[in-house]
Amino acid sequence: MLFLTTNTNGERVRSSYDELPELVAAVEALGERDGWSGELTFRVSLVIDELAQNVVDYSHEGRPGDVEVEVTSLQEDVVIEIIDDGIPFDPLTEAPEPDLTSSIEDRPIGGLGVHFTKTLMDDVEYCRESGKNRLKIVARK
Amino acid sequence: MEISADRDGGAVIARANGRIDSSNSREFHSSLEAVIDEDDSAVVLDFEDVSYISSAGMRVILLTAKGLQSSGMKFALCSMNDSIREVFKISGFDKIIQIHGSQSDALAAVSA
């Protein structure tokens, strides 16, 4: 199950979603309500899409598990936290570096999600805490 | 996902629309393959009506580029919004796949 907790002006709302596109649509609606630029909404929803999908695909090794996404809209930043109780995995150091230079024939498929996060966001931190993977990502508005 | 197709000279112009992400990337792939004929000399994929793409969609673009290259067909993309253009840049895809500002520029490039 995917959970989205949004925190705007001290108001916390927690919702659950069966599918990733529903969760991303909810994030886009939040951005619209909170007056984010189109470019910021794109970056935030892309990073949540990529990282939550990675957790869904790999973290629970085929077992159903929960992914919590918490988005806090502050005056100058948007803070995203992605939390799961799957196997310990730090995508910032353990995900393979993507190949960005090979020719079309040799270019491997995949490995871009974490690269997008590192490139498009202003700060990303990982920690393992209380048996959970926690990624904290900051995007400046 | 429905992809509309027009033809100009030997090129097929495919127009995708909406969001391309993990939920519809397979459908995007099969729809794109369906509009390309063996007889086409080039494929222009128009992003005018595409609002969003994730790595799942980028995967389809790369697979398509590989397939077309091995068949000797030209491939160009056009009319991306700024955010999608940025995603292609940071993926390094803009170094291996032609990206043009307009459909007419893309057509001119693949017809040359």
gemmi code that builds the backbone of each chain (N, CA, C; Angstrom):
import gemmi

chains = {
    "A": [
        ("MET", (0.845, -1.194, 0.000), (0.000, 0.000, 0.000), (0.882, 1.246, 0.000)),
        ("LEU", (0.431, 2.250, -0.711), (1.152, 3.527, -0.757), (0.401, 4.531, 0.108)),
        ("PHE", (1.132, 5.246, 0.902), (0.504, 6.262, 1.736), (1.121, 7.622, 1.427)),
        ("LEU", (0.290, 8.615, 1.355), (0.794, 9.980, 1.179), (0.341, 10.810, 2.368)),
        ("THR", (1.292, 11.360, 3.081), (0.970, 12.308, 4.141), (1.395, 13.682, 3.660)),
        ("THR", (0.473, 14.591, 3.635), (0.826, 15.943, 3.227), (0.725, 16.864, 4.429)),
        ("ASN", (1.622, 17.790, 4.486), (1.686, 18.687, 5.627), (1.830, 20.107, 5.089)),
        ("THR", (0.738, 20.823, 5.087), (0.745, 22.193, 4.580), (0.209, 23.103, 5.667)),
        ("ASN", (0.973, 24.091, 6.037), (0.562, 25.042, 7.075), (0.099, 24.327, 8.348)),
        ("GLY", (0.814, 23.277, 8.716), (0.496, 22.573, 9.955), (-0.673, 21.611, 9.837)),
        ("GLU", (-1.284, 21.547, 8.657), (-2.431, 20.650, 8.495), (-1.928, 19.328, 7.887)),
        ("ARG", (-2.042, 18.245, 8.648), (-1.537, 16.947, 8.172), (-2.692, 16.090, 7.667)),
        ("VAL", (-2.539, 15.581, 6.464), (-3.570, 14.714, 5.888), (-2.899, 13.441, 5.390)),
        ("ARG", (-3.420, 12.285, 5.792), (-2.839, 11.011, 5.364), (-3.872, 10.280, 4.500)),
        ("SER", (-3.426, 9.862, 3.306), (-4.323, 9.153, 2.382), (-3.609, 7.904, 1.892)),
        ("SER", (-4.363, 6.903, 1.480), (-3.741, 5.679, 0.965), (-4.144, 5.457, -0.494)),
        ("TYR", (-3.237, 4.813, -1.234), (-3.452, 4.623, -2.671), (-3.057, 3.206, -3.061)),
        ("ASP", (-3.762, 2.658, -4.029), (-3.425, 1.314, -4.527), (-2.370, 1.388, -5.613)),
        ("GLU", (-2.370, 2.478, -6.337), (-1.495, 2.578, -7.511), (-0.648, 3.842, -7.433)),
        ("LEU", (0.545, 3.724, -7.989), (1.462, 4.864, -8.010), (0.896, 6.089, -8.755)),
        ("PRO", (0.259, 5.894, -9.917), (-0.263, 7.082, -10.619), (-1.272, 7.879, -9.782)),
        ("GLU", (-2.047, 7.178, -8.947), (-2.996, 7.894, -8.077), (-2.240, 8.772, -7.090)),
        ("LEU", (-1.153, 8.206, -6.551), (-0.364, 8.954, -5.573), (0.280, 10.174, -6.229)),
        ("VAL", (0.801, 9.971, -7.435), (1.449, 11.090, -8.137), (0.404, 12.165, -8.491)),
        ("ALA", (-0.797, 11.735, -8.873), (-1.860, 12.704, -9.179), (-2.194, 13.521, -7.936)),
        ("ALA", (-2.169, 12.860, -6.779), (-2.456, 13.578, -5.531), (-1.358, 14.595, -5.225)),
        ("VAL", (-0.115, 14.236, -5.523), (1.003, 15.170, -5.311), (0.852, 16.373, -6.246)),
        ("GLU", (0.451, 16.109, -7.482), (0.262, 17.215, -8.439), (-0.868, 18.142, -7.983)),
        ("ALA", (-1.916, 17.542, -7.432), (-3.033, 18.359, -6.937), (-2.567, 19.226, -5.769)),
        ("LEU", (-1.707, 18.657, -4.919), (-1.149, 19.420, -3.796), (-0.339, 20.606, -4.317)),
        ("GLY", (0.485, 20.342, -5.340), (1.310, 21.401, -5.918), (0.461, 22.520, -6.485)),
        ("GLU", (-0.629, 22.135, -7.126), (-1.520, 23.139, -7.721), (-2.166, 23.991, -6.629)),
        ("ARG", (-2.604, 23.291, -5.572), (-3.271, 23.984, -4.465), (-2.307, 24.930, -3.749)),
        ("ASP", (-1.039, 24.496, -3.683), (-0.059, 25.253, -2.914), (0.725, 26.248, -3.775)),
        ("GLY", (0.369, 26.331, -5.064), (0.978, 27.343, -5.926), (2.402, 27.053, -6.367)),
        ("TRP", (2.795, 25.749, -6.448), (4.124, 25.425, -6.955), (4.189, 25.780, -8.443)),
        ("SER", (5.401, 26.081, -8.920), (5.560, 26.279, -10.364), (5.378, 24.926, -11.054)),
        ("GLY", (5.057, 24.955, -12.347), (4.904, 23.716, -13.105), (6.180, 22.896, -13.087)),
        ("GLU", (7.299, 23.592, -13.145), (8.607, 22.931, -13.159), (8.878, 22.234, -11.816)),
        ("LEU", (8.514, 22.874, -10.713), (8.708, 22.260, -9.390), (7.800, 21.032, -9.232)),
        ("THR", (6.543, 21.181, -9.650), (5.611, 20.049, -9.554), (6.121, 18.869, -10.371)),
        ("PHE", (6.673, 19.141, -11.543), (7.223, 18.080, -12.393), (8.357, 17.365, -11.659)),
        ("ARG", (9.281, 18.139, -11.099), (10.443, 17.537, -10.420), (10.011, 16.692, -9.223)),
        ("VAL", (9.101, 17.262, -8.413), (8.675, 16.550, -7.197), (7.933, 15.271, -7.567)),
        ("SER", (7.023, 15.353, -8.530), (6.246, 14.152, -8.868), (7.134, 13.116, -9.556)),
        ("LEU", (8.101, 13.552, -10.346), (9.009, 12.593, -11.002), (9.823, 11.827, -9.962)),
        ("VAL", (10.365, 12.548, -9.000), (11.223, 11.904, -8.001), (10.409, 10.920, -7.143)),
        ("ILE", (9.194, 11.317, -6.776), (8.348, 10.401, -5.996), (7.997, 9.178, -6.845)),
        ("ASP", (7.645, 9.392, -8.084), (7.334, 8.301, -9.018), (8.508, 7.320, -9.084)),
        ("GLU", (9.708, 7.845, -9.320), (10.882, 6.984, -9.504), (11.235, 6.222, -8.221)),
        ("LEU", (11.292, 6.941, -7.105), (11.781, 6.305, -5.874), (10.745, 5.367, -5.270)),
        ("ALA", (9.477, 5.749, -5.308), (8.443, 4.860, -4.779), (8.342, 3.609, -5.653)),
        ("GLN", (8.490, 3.777, -6.957), (8.460, 2.615, -7.859), (9.628, 1.671, -7.564)),
        ("ASN", (10.807, 2.229, -7.290), (11.959, 1.399, -6.923), (11.656, 0.571, -5.682)),
        ("VAL", (11.026, 1.204, -4.694), (10.701, 0.479, -3.459), (9.697, -0.633, -3.771)),
        ("VAL", (8.661, -0.290, -4.537), (7.641, -1.282, -4.894), (8.291, -2.458, -5.632)),
        ("ASP", (9.229, -2.153, -6.524), (9.838, -3.204, -7.350), (10.839, -4.074, -6.587)),
        ("TYR", (11.598, -3.459, -5.677), (12.744, -4.194, -5.111), (12.729, -4.384, -3.602)),
        ("SER", (12.173, -3.445, -2.882), (12.482, -3.387, -1.454), (11.891, -4.536, -0.653)),
        ("HIS", (10.729, -5.018, -1.071), (10.069, -6.051, -0.271), (10.242, -7.442, -0.859)),
        ("GLU", (11.098, -7.559, -1.833), (11.435, -8.855, -2.447), (10.186, -9.663, -2.800)),
        ("GLY", (9.245, -9.006, -3.432), (8.051, -9.700, -3.909), (6.917, -9.767, -2.906)),
        ("ARG", (7.203, -9.485, -1.618), (6.131, -9.505, -0.622), (5.422, -8.150, -0.628)),
        ("PRO", (4.136, -8.131, -0.267), (3.489, -6.821, -0.168), (4.092, -6.030, 0.994)),
        ("GLY", (4.272, -4.775, 0.816), (4.821, -3.946, 1.887), (4.328, -2.534, 1.723)),
        ("ASP", (4.562, -1.729, 2.709), (4.080, -0.357, 2.664), (5.180, 0.617, 2.251)),
        ("VAL", (4.780, 1.622, 1.501), (5.674, 2.736, 1.186), (4.960, 4.009, 1.642)),
        ("GLU", (5.604, 4.753, 2.501), (5.006, 6.009, 2.947), (5.739, 7.166, 2.294)),
        ("VAL", (4.971, 8.073, 1.748), (5.549, 9.283, 1.156), (4.993, 10.468, 1.937)),
        ("GLU", (5.862, 11.271, 2.478), (5.399, 12.439, 3.216), (5.923, 13.686, 2.517)),
        ("VAL", (5.028, 14.573, 2.185), (5.418, 15.803, 1.497), (5.055, 16.984, 2.383)),
        ("THR", (6.054, 17.783, 2.701), (5.823, 18.963, 3.527), (6.177, 20.193, 2.701)),
        ("SER", (5.207, 21.054, 2.535), (5.429, 22.265, 1.750), (5.741, 23.415, 2.699)),
        ("LEU", (7.001, 23.857, 2.665), (7.432, 24.952, 3.537), (7.500, 26.251, 2.735)),
        ("GLN", (7.858, 27.314, 3.423), (7.925, 28.628, 2.764), (8.854, 28.595, 1.535)),
        ("GLU", (10.058, 28.014, 1.739), (11.056, 28.065, 0.665), (11.376, 26.714, 0.049)),
        ("ASP", (10.962, 25.635, 0.723), (11.326, 24.293, 0.272), (10.107, 23.381, 0.218)),
        ("VAL", (10.263, 22.322, -0.561), (9.358, 21.175, -0.449), (10.214, 20.021, 0.064)),
        ("VAL", (9.794, 19.399, 1.167), (10.544, 18.285, 1.750), (9.752, 16.995, 1.514)),
        ("ILE", (10.431, 16.029, 0.915), (9.798, 14.743, 0.607), (10.500, 13.685, 1.451)),
        ("GLU", (9.726, 12.856, 2.164), (10.329, 11.718, 2.863), (9.689, 10.453, 2.333)),
        ("ILE", (10.523, 9.493, 1.970), (10.026, 8.212, 1.464), (10.517, 7.139, 2.435)),
        ("ILE", (9.559, 6.432, 3.028), (9.878, 5.513, 4.124), (9.312, 4.132, 3.799)),
        ("ASP", (10.147, 3.102, 3.925), (9.640, 1.742, 3.711), (10.317, 0.789, 4.689)),
        ("ASP", (9.640, -0.330, 4.936), (10.174, -1.290, 5.905), (10.773, -2.504, 5.196)),
        ("GLY", (11.251, -2.300, 3.984), (11.864, -3.391, 3.218), (13.309, -3.628, 3.632)),
        ("ILE", (14.010, -4.420, 2.802), (15.410, -4.732, 3.104), (16.233, -3.439, 3.125)),
        ("PRO", (17.273, -3.392, 3.975), (18.085, -2.172, 4.019), (18.687, -1.874, 2.648)),
        ("PHE", (18.484, -0.665, 2.163), (19.024, -0.307, 0.851), (19.169, 1.199, 0.752)),
        ("ASP", (20.395, 1.633, 0.528), (20.651, 3.058, 0.333), (20.832, 3.310, -1.162)),
        ("PRO", (19.802, 3.808, -1.826), (19.924, 3.991, -3.280), (20.988, 5.009, -3.662)),
        ("LEU", (21.341, 5.893, -2.724), (22.304, 6.946, -3.062), (23.710, 6.386, -3.239)),
        ("THR", (24.009, 5.288, -2.535), (25.348, 4.703, -2.663), (25.327, 3.320, -3.293)),
        ("GLU", (24.193, 2.611, -3.181), (24.171, 1.213, -3.635), (23.596, 1.029, -5.037)),
        ("ALA", (22.817, 2.005, -5.516), (22.280, 1.877, -6.882), (23.435, 2.097, -7.864)),
        ("PRO", (23.516, 1.290, -8.924), (24.612, 1.473, -9.867), (24.542, 2.836, -10.560)),
        ("GLU", (25.707, 3.400, -10.818), (25.750, 4.674, -11.544), (25.278, 4.441, -12.978)),
        ("PRO", (24.448, 5.325, -13.506), (23.984, 5.107, -14.877), (25.085, 5.413, -15.889)),
        ("ASP", (24.996, 4.761, -17.012), (25.906, 5.031, -18.133), (25.270, 6.130, -18.970)),
        ("LEU", (25.886, 7.300, -19.006), (25.278, 8.439, -19.702), (25.999, 8.775, -20.999)),
        ("THR", (26.990, 7.970, -21.353), (27.824, 8.375, -22.491), (27.936, 7.345, -23.619)),
        ("SER", (27.561, 6.087, -23.384), (27.728, 5.083, -24.451), (26.855, 5.394, -25.661)),
        ("SER", (27.188, 4.753, -26.765), (26.387, 4.891, -27.987), (25.023, 4.218, -27.793)),
        ("ILE", (24.119, 4.463, -28.742), (22.779, 3.861, -28.648), (22.873, 2.349, -28.482)),
        ("GLU", (23.723, 1.700, -29.288), (23.808, 0.231, -29.248), (24.213, -0.264, -27.865)),
        ("ASP", (25.145, 0.442, -27.236), (25.720, -0.046, -25.979), (25.049, 0.517, -24.735)),
        ("ARG", (24.136, 1.479, -24.924), (23.558, 2.139, -23.752), (22.658, 1.157, -22.992)),
        ("PRO", (22.970, 0.902, -21.699), (22.111, -0.019, -20.952), (20.750, 0.610, -20.655)),
        ("ILE", (19.757, -0.243, -20.479), (18.410, 0.214, -20.168), (18.308, 0.340, -18.648)),
        ("GLY", (17.885, 1.479, -18.164), (17.589, 1.583, -16.736), (18.638, 2.321, -15.931)),
        ("GLY", (18.374, 2.407, -14.621), (19.306, 3.048, -13.699), (19.177, 4.563, -13.639)),
        ("LEU", (18.095, 5.115, -14.194), (17.995, 6.574, -14.258), (17.269, 7.214, -13.076)),
        ("GLY", (16.422, 6.453, -12.389), (15.572, 7.048, -11.356), (16.361, 7.743, -10.260)),
        ("VAL", (17.379, 7.065, -9.727), (18.175, 7.648, -8.646), (19.003, 8.822, -9.180)),
        ("HIS", (19.476, 8.682, -10.406), (20.232, 9.767, -11.045), (19.365, 11.026, -11.174)),
        ("PHE", (18.105, 10.853, -11.570), (17.191, 12.006, -11.655), (17.092, 12.696, -10.294)),
        ("THR", (16.972, 11.875, -9.246), (16.805, 12.434, -7.904), (18.023, 13.256, -7.501)),
        ("LYS", (19.204, 12.683, -7.708), (20.426, 13.399, -7.321), (20.587, 14.682, -8.127)),
        ("THR", (20.182, 14.644, -9.386), (20.403, 15.788, -10.272), (19.344, 16.873, -10.095)),
        ("LEU", (18.102, 16.476, -9.902), (16.999, 17.442, -9.915), (16.679, 18.025, -8.541)),
        ("MET", (17.166, 17.373, -7.488), (16.832, 17.832, -6.143), (18.024, 18.551, -5.517)),
        ("ASP", (17.751, 19.365, -4.513), (18.821, 20.161, -3.930), (19.553, 19.450, -2.803)),
        ("ASP", (18.878, 18.505, -2.127), (19.535, 17.785, -1.042), (18.856, 16.423, -0.884)),
        ("VAL", (19.649, 15.373, -0.742), (19.093, 14.030, -0.553), (19.905, 13.329, 0.534)),
        ("GLU", (19.205, 12.747, 1.505), (19.898, 12.001, 2.570), (19.191, 10.674, 2.784)),
        ("TYR", (19.977, 9.659, 3.114), (19.404, 8.351, 3.438), (19.774, 7.985, 4.861)),
        ("CYS", (18.846, 7.350, 5.585), (19.241, 6.684, 6.825), (18.377, 5.457, 7.047)),
        ("ARG", (18.915, 4.515, 7.796), (18.162, 3.332, 8.217), (17.837, 3.541, 9.686)),
        ("GLU", (16.563, 3.533, 10.013), (16.166, 3.898, 11.366), (14.961, 3.054, 11.773)),
        ("SER", (15.031, 2.428, 12.931), (13.936, 1.596, 13.456), (13.461, 0.577, 12.426)),
        ("GLY", (14.411, -0.055, 11.727), (14.057, -1.103, 10.762), (13.456, -0.565, 9.472)),
        ("LYS", (13.609, 0.725, 9.224), (13.030, 1.306, 7.997), (14.075, 2.085, 7.201)),
        ("ASN", (13.903, 2.044, 5.882), (14.697, 2.920, 5.007), (14.014, 4.283, 4.970)),
        ("ARG", (14.780, 5.327, 5.168), (14.202, 6.682, 5.115), (15.037, 7.550, 4.178)),
        ("LEU", (14.393, 8.064, 3.161), (15.051, 8.995, 2.246), (14.422, 10.371, 2.455)),
        ("LYS", (15.271, 11.341, 2.685), (14.757, 12.707, 2.847), (15.306, 13.558, 1.717)),
        ("ILE", (14.408, 14.175, 0.987), (14.782, 14.895, -0.226), (14.240, 16.323, -0.128)),
        ("VAL", (15.071, 17.272, -0.456), (14.648, 18.675, -0.383), (14.729, 19.311, -1.772)),
        ("ALA", (13.645, 19.959, -2.151), (13.634, 20.747, -3.392), (13.371, 22.200, -3.027)),
        ("ARG", (14.258, 23.084, -3.438), (14.014, 24.511, -3.199), (12.928, 24.999, -4.156)),
        ("LYS", (12.095, 25.870, -3.647), (10.999, 26.376, -4.484), (11.519, 27.396, -5.492)),
    ],
    "B": [
        ("MET", (-2.581, 3.807, -24.476), (-2.335, 5.158, -24.975), (-2.488, 5.188, -26.497)),
        ("GLU", (-3.289, 6.113, -26.958), (-3.465, 6.236, -28.392), (-2.359, 7.129, -28.961)),
        ("ILE", (-1.741, 6.669, -30.032), (-0.734, 7.487, -30.703), (-1.219, 7.716, -32.122)),
        ("SER", (-1.382, 8.978, -32.493), (-1.850, 9.250, -33.852), (-0.643, 9.286, -34.791)),
        ("ALA", (-0.886, 8.925, -36.043), (0.223, 8.876, -36.998), (-0.147, 9.559, -38.299)),
        ("ASP", (0.754, 10.402, -38.785), (0.635, 10.995, -40.123), (1.905, 10.647, -40.877)),
        ("ARG", (1.820, 10.772, -42.193), (3.039, 10.494, -42.960), (3.420, 11.690, -43.823)),
        ("ASP", (4.715, 11.924, -43.894), (5.230, 13.037, -44.688), (6.465, 12.512, -45.401)),
        ("GLY", (6.373, 12.386, -46.721), (7.472, 11.745, -47.441), (7.591, 10.317, -46.934)),
        ("GLY", (8.797, 9.914, -46.584), (8.969, 8.555, -46.069), (8.895, 8.462, -44.559)),
        ("ALA", (8.591, 9.602, -43.914), (8.634, 9.605, -42.444), (7.243, 9.446, -41.839)),
        ("VAL", (7.180, 8.721, -40.747), (5.938, 8.670, -39.974), (6.085, 9.645, -38.799)),
        ("ILE", (5.038, 10.455, -38.605), (5.033, 11.399, -37.482), (4.072, 10.846, -36.446)),
        ("ALA", (4.616, 10.430, -35.311), (3.791, 9.836, -34.255), (3.589, 10.871, -33.158)),
        ("ARG", (2.344, 11.047, -32.745), (2.056, 12.030, -31.685), (1.519, 11.301, -30.461)),
        ("ALA", (2.305, 11.344, -29.374), (1.846, 10.772, -28.110), (1.123, 11.862, -27.329)),
        ("ASN", (0.486, 11.477, -26.232), (-0.189, 12.500, -25.444), (-0.284, 12.121, -23.975)),
        ("GLY", (-0.389, 13.150, -23.135), (-0.576, 12.937, -21.698), (0.708, 12.571, -20.980)),
        ("ARG", (0.569, 11.675, -20.016), (1.708, 11.254, -19.197), (2.249, 9.916, -19.691)),
        ("ILE", (3.575, 9.783, -19.694), (4.183, 8.494, -20.019), (4.964, 8.061, -18.787)),
        ("ASP", (4.440, 7.059, -18.081), (5.087, 6.629, -16.836), (4.990, 5.113, -16.706)),
        ("SER", (5.293, 4.614, -15.500), (5.337, 3.157, -15.332), (3.962, 2.520, -15.519)),
        ("SER", (2.899, 3.287, -15.349), (1.560, 2.691, -15.460), (1.152, 2.456, -16.909)),
        ("ASN", (1.735, 3.190, -17.852), (1.293, 3.023, -19.250), (2.458, 2.866, -20.237)),
        ("SER", (3.670, 2.624, -19.716), (4.815, 2.587, -20.632), (4.757, 1.390, -21.591)),
        ("ARG", (4.194, 0.254, -21.123), (4.065, -0.900, -22.026), (3.114, -0.585, -23.172)),
        ("GLU", (2.012, 0.074, -22.792), (1.006, 0.446, -23.793), (1.599, 1.468, -24.765)),
        ("PHE", (2.365, 2.393, -24.227), (3.054, 3.388, -25.055), (3.976, 2.681, -26.052)),
        ("HIS", (4.701, 1.680, -25.568), (5.640, 0.951, -26.428), (4.895, 0.229, -27.562)),
        ("SER", (3.826, -0.494, -27.192), (3.119, -1.253, -28.229), (2.408, -0.321, -29.209)),
        ("SER", (1.860, 0.805, -28.712), (1.190, 1.755, -29.613), (2.195, 2.387, -30.569)),
        ("LEU", (3.388, 2.686, -30.057), (4.413, 3.303, -30.896), (4.884, 2.306, -31.970)),
        ("GLU", (5.098, 1.067, -31.546), (5.526, 0.055, -32.521), (4.464, -0.144, -33.603)),
        ("ALA", (3.183, -0.042, -33.189), (2.088, -0.306, -34.121), (1.991, 0.728, -35.241)),
        ("VAL", (2.427, 1.963, -34.978), (2.293, 2.998, -36.015), (3.498, 3.036, -36.963)),
        ("ILE", (4.553, 2.272, -36.648), (5.747, 2.286, -37.502), (5.667, 1.132, -38.502)),
        ("ASP", (5.761, 1.474, -39.782), (5.767, 0.452, -40.840), (7.205, 0.148, -41.256)),
        ("GLU", (7.400, -1.056, -41.740), (8.728, -1.445, -42.240), (9.212, -0.506, -43.348)),
        ("ASP", (8.229, 0.011, -44.115), (8.589, 0.844, -45.271), (8.979, 2.270, -44.896)),
        ("ASP", (8.689, 2.665, -43.653), (9.043, 4.033, -43.246), (10.564, 4.189, -43.246)),
        ("SER", (10.995, 5.371, -43.663), (12.447, 5.610, -43.639), (12.867, 6.307, -42.354)),
        ("ALA", (11.886, 6.933, -41.679), (12.210, 7.688, -40.471), (10.987, 7.788, -39.564)),
        ("VAL", (11.267, 8.014, -38.279), (10.199, 8.184, -37.293), (10.431, 9.502, -36.559)),
        ("VAL", (9.412, 10.352, -36.553), (9.445, 11.567, -35.729), (8.405, 11.383, -34.628)),
        ("LEU", (8.875, 11.447, -33.386), (7.950, 11.319, -32.253), (7.731, 12.711, -31.667)),
        ("ASP", (6.478, 13.184, -31.778), (6.133, 14.553, -31.402), (5.616, 14.586, -29.962)),
        ("PHE", (6.278, 15.383, -29.117), (5.934, 15.480, -27.692), (5.036, 16.682, -27.376)),
        ("GLU", (4.524, 17.336, -28.402), (3.716, 18.550, -28.184), (2.654, 18.360, -27.085)),
        ("ASP", (1.980, 17.215, -27.091), (0.875, 16.987, -26.153), (1.267, 16.085, -24.986)),
        ("VAL", (2.577, 15.879, -24.798), (3.023, 15.048, -23.670), (3.408, 15.975, -22.518)),
        ("SER", (2.828, 15.722, -21.344), (3.086, 16.623, -20.209), (4.175, 16.103, -19.292)),
        ("TYR", (4.441, 14.789, -19.337), (5.315, 14.185, -18.315), (5.906, 12.897, -18.838)),
        ("ILE", (7.163, 12.623, -18.471), (7.748, 11.313, -18.773), (8.644, 10.904, -17.602)),
        ("SER", (8.569, 9.629, -17.230), (9.451, 9.108, -16.177), (10.443, 8.151, -16.823)),
        ("SER", (11.311, 7.548, -15.988), (12.336, 6.657, -16.545), (11.706, 5.447, -17.254)),
        ("ALA", (10.486, 5.067, -16.851), (9.815, 3.955, -17.540), (9.532, 4.328, -19.003)),
        ("GLY", (9.166, 5.585, -19.235), (8.938, 6.061, -20.595), (10.240, 6.241, -21.352)),
        ("MET", (11.270, 6.697, -20.626), (12.591, 6.877, -21.255), (13.133, 5.534, -21.753)),
        ("ARG", (12.824, 4.489, -20.984), (13.252, 3.132, -21.355), (12.680, 2.765, -22.738)),
        ("VAL", (11.401, 3.106, -22.946), (10.761, 2.795, -24.229), (11.414, 3.598, -25.362)),
        ("ILE", (11.734, 4.861, -25.078), (12.391, 5.693, -26.097), (13.736, 5.075, -26.489)),
        ("LEU", (14.493, 4.621, -25.481), (15.812, 4.045, -25.766), (15.678, 2.725, -26.537)),
        ("LEU", (14.724, 1.882, -26.109), (14.504, 0.619, -26.830), (14.119, 0.888, -28.284)),
        ("THR", (13.263, 1.892, -28.486), (12.827, 2.243, -29.843), (14.012, 2.752, -30.661)),
        ("ALA", (14.833, 3.597, -30.046), (16.010, 4.135, -30.753), (16.951, 3.011, -31.157)),
        ("LYS", (17.146, 2.051, -30.262), (18.019, 0.905, -30.573), (17.448, 0.105, -31.746)),
        ("GLY", (16.122, -0.159, -31.685), (15.473, -0.956, -32.738), (15.544, -0.263, -34.092)),
        ("LEU", (15.270, 1.052, -34.108), (15.265, 1.792, -35.369), (16.679, 1.880, -35.939)),
        ("GLN", (17.639, 2.078, -35.037), (19.032, 2.164, -35.509), (19.449, 0.854, -36.189)),
        ("SER", (19.058, -0.261, -35.574), (19.478, -1.539, -36.164), (18.727, -1.821, -37.469)),
        ("SER", (17.550, -1.179, -37.646), (16.811, -1.344, -38.914), (17.222, -0.300, -39.947)),
        ("GLY", (18.129, 0.592, -39.576), (18.576, 1.621, -40.509), (17.575, 2.752, -40.699)),
        ("MET", (16.656, 2.919, -39.715), (15.678, 4.016, -39.820), (16.115, 5.185, -38.952)),
        ("LYS", (15.837, 6.396, -39.445), (16.186, 7.590, -38.665), (15.121, 7.832, -37.597)),
        ("PHE", (15.530, 8.514, -36.534), (14.620, 8.747, -35.409), (14.876, 10.139, -34.864)),
        ("ALA", (13.810, 10.911, -34.685), (13.958, 12.241, -34.093), (12.767, 12.532, -33.195)),
        ("LEU", (13.015, 13.312, -32.155), (11.977, 13.734, -31.223), (11.798, 15.245, -31.371)),
        ("CYS", (10.606, 15.730, -31.049), (10.412, 17.183, -31.175), (9.357, 17.716, -30.218)),
        ("SER", (9.367, 19.052, -30.077), (8.316, 19.822, -29.395), (8.114, 19.427, -27.943)),
        ("MET", (9.219, 19.235, -27.223), (9.115, 18.870, -25.800), (8.906, 20.103, -24.939)),
        ("ASN", (8.185, 19.936, -23.810), (8.161, 21.029, -22.838), (9.516, 21.078, -22.118)),
        ("ASP", (9.769, 22.167, -21.407), (11.103, 22.396, -20.826), (11.494, 21.310, -19.824)),
        ("SER", (10.531, 20.845, -19.040), (10.851, 19.842, -18.015), (11.232, 18.507, -18.663)),
        ("ILE", (10.518, 18.115, -19.699), (10.845, 16.865, -20.395), (12.203, 17.005, -21.090)),
        ("ARG", (12.453, 18.159, -21.662), (13.745, 18.414, -22.323), (14.890, 18.256, -21.319)),
        ("GLU", (14.666, 18.750, -20.099), (15.666, 18.657, -19.033), (15.932, 17.185, -18.666)),
        ("VAL", (14.873, 16.397, -18.602), (15.016, 14.968, -18.272), (15.843, 14.258, -19.356)),
        ("PHE", (15.626, 14.632, -20.605), (16.426, 14.037, -21.695), (17.889, 14.477, -21.604)),
        ("LYS", (18.080, 15.701, -21.149), (19.446, 16.208, -21.029), (20.189, 15.487, -19.914)),
        ("ILE", (19.562, 15.366, -18.738), (20.296, 14.757, -17.616), (20.442, 13.248, -17.783)),
        ("SER", (19.652, 12.657, -18.659), (19.814, 11.230, -18.973), (20.941, 11.009, -19.980)),
        ("GLY", (21.395, 12.099, -20.591), (22.372, 11.962, -21.666), (21.738, 11.451, -22.953)),
        ("PHE", (20.419, 11.366, -22.991), (19.752, 10.876, -24.206), (19.856, 11.896, -25.339)),
        ("ASP", (20.011, 13.178, -24.970), (20.088, 14.199, -26.035), (21.380, 14.086, -26.837)),
        ("LYS", (22.325, 13.273, -26.333), (23.577, 13.071, -27.071), (23.450, 11.934, -28.092)),
        ("ILE", (22.453, 11.076, -27.899), (22.340, 9.907, -28.787), (21.057, 9.910, -29.617)),
        ("ILE", (20.122, 10.800, -29.267), (18.865, 10.867, -30.020), (18.645, 12.326, -30.420)),
        ("GLN", (18.277, 12.532, -31.682), (18.029, 13.903, -32.159), (16.797, 14.493, -31.481)),
        ("ILE", (16.924, 15.721, -30.979), (15.772, 16.418, -30.400), (15.667, 17.788, -31.070)),
        ("HIS", (14.486, 18.083, -31.611), (14.294, 19.353, -32.313), (13.171, 20.151, -31.666)),
        ("GLY", (13.246, 21.481, -31.882), (12.256, 22.364, -31.279), (10.882, 22.224, -31.905)),
        ("SER", (10.857, 21.948, -33.201), (9.559, 21.870, -33.876), (9.497, 20.634, -34.764)),
        ("GLN", (8.258, 20.270, -35.085), (8.051, 19.102, -35.949), (8.678, 19.325, -37.329)),
        ("SER", (8.562, 20.570, -37.833), (9.114, 20.829, -39.171), (10.638, 20.702, -39.176)),
        ("ASP", (11.285, 21.148, -38.083), (12.744, 20.987, -37.993), (13.120, 19.509, -37.939)),
        ("ALA", (12.343, 18.740, -37.171), (12.635, 17.302, -37.041), (12.473, 16.610, -38.394)),
        ("LEU", (11.399, 16.974, -39.104), (11.152, 16.363, -40.423), (12.270, 16.713, -41.403)),
        ("ALA", (12.680, 17.978, -41.359), (13.759, 18.411, -42.260), (15.030, 17.629, -41.966)),
        ("ALA", (15.302, 17.396, -40.671), (16.536, 16.706, -40.291), (16.517, 15.237, -40.732)),
        ("VAL", (15.379, 14.577, -40.590), (15.351, 13.151, -40.955), (15.187, 12.953, -42.466)),
        ("SER", (14.784, 14.021, -43.159), (14.614, 13.907, -44.609), (15.892, 14.249, -45.358)),
        ("ALA", (16.831, 14.840, -44.631), (18.064, 15.313, -45.279), (18.903, 14.142, -45.778)),
    ],
}
model = gemmi.Model(1)
for chain_id, residues in chains.items():
    chain = gemmi.Chain(chain_id)
    for i, (resn, *xyz) in enumerate(residues, 1):
        res = gemmi.Residue()
        res.name, res.seqid = resn, gemmi.SeqId(i, " ")
        for name, pos in zip(("N", "CA", "C"), xyz):
            atom = gemmi.Atom()
            atom.name, atom.element = name, gemmi.Element(name[0])
            atom.pos, atom.b_iso = gemmi.Position(*pos), 0.0
            res.add_atom(atom)
        chain.add_residue(res)
    model.add_chain(chain)
structure = gemmi.Structure()
structure.add_model(model)
structure.setup_entities()
